[in-house]
């Protein structure tokens, strides 16, 4: 077992939620975070990256950075994608990327949307993707925002959405489920949903203005997701994990089918990139989901 894999396993085992939901695998030198809830479904692969196993250098980017706009060399980013796809036994030419602009647009994708040989082509103005095409790899980037993954166990379709506070308050999770229903006939009760590694409530302080946006949307459920930050006049701690759980439950996804990783990016900046912990000097993590050929 590599030292990096040991460090990831220590992180996973540090709390009861992540210990129950997550585990680490490493076959080709790139350790991945995977999720127990999908182990019984052989038609889908889902993995989440860490900072380990890539070629990017420097204190902030080392070493598995997937961000083209983080100050990294393009050669490094491309190699990181290729290494990840090798670990997943996937074709890097079938990666599908979106530009993630903190909005709520969800697109259906097929082979015409692949990122190309240079892995640079992205869907514009898009934060969520769904597909039923085998072999396509939906890749979404994170560094504190919430990854949402969707698996339709009946129709064999998948989705991946990027839900920061803006995406959460505009309910991109609900809109992803609705897009899957429109495209594949998905019934919410057949979905397995995963809320991936992202910033926890204790680390996520927000202003009164942001808190007010959530109060307008969540109404009586606000007490489940917001609390005053002690010692501050007008700051709040926001629980994006619980907010997205509420959205998915209200969309019809059974509570027992919603799985929260319990891994905080901001609490573990030596293993996971975190925008807040690093003051914005960081790389990008990625989630990768695909239907097996």
Secondary structure, DSSP 4 states (H G I P E B T S, - for coil): --HHHHHHHHHHTTSHHHHHHEEEE-SSS--EEEEGGGTT-TTEEEEE--S-SS---STTT-S----TTSS--HHHHHHHHHHHHHHHT--GGGEEEE---SS--EEE--GGG--TTTT--EETT-SEEEE--BT-EEEEEESSSEEEEEEETTTTEEEEEEE-HHHHHTTHHHHHHHHHHHHH---GGGEEEEE-SB--GGG-EE-HHHHHHHHHHHGGGHHHHEEE-TT-SS-EEE-HHHHHHHHHHHHT--GGGEEE---BTGGGTTTS--HHHHTT----EEEEEEE--
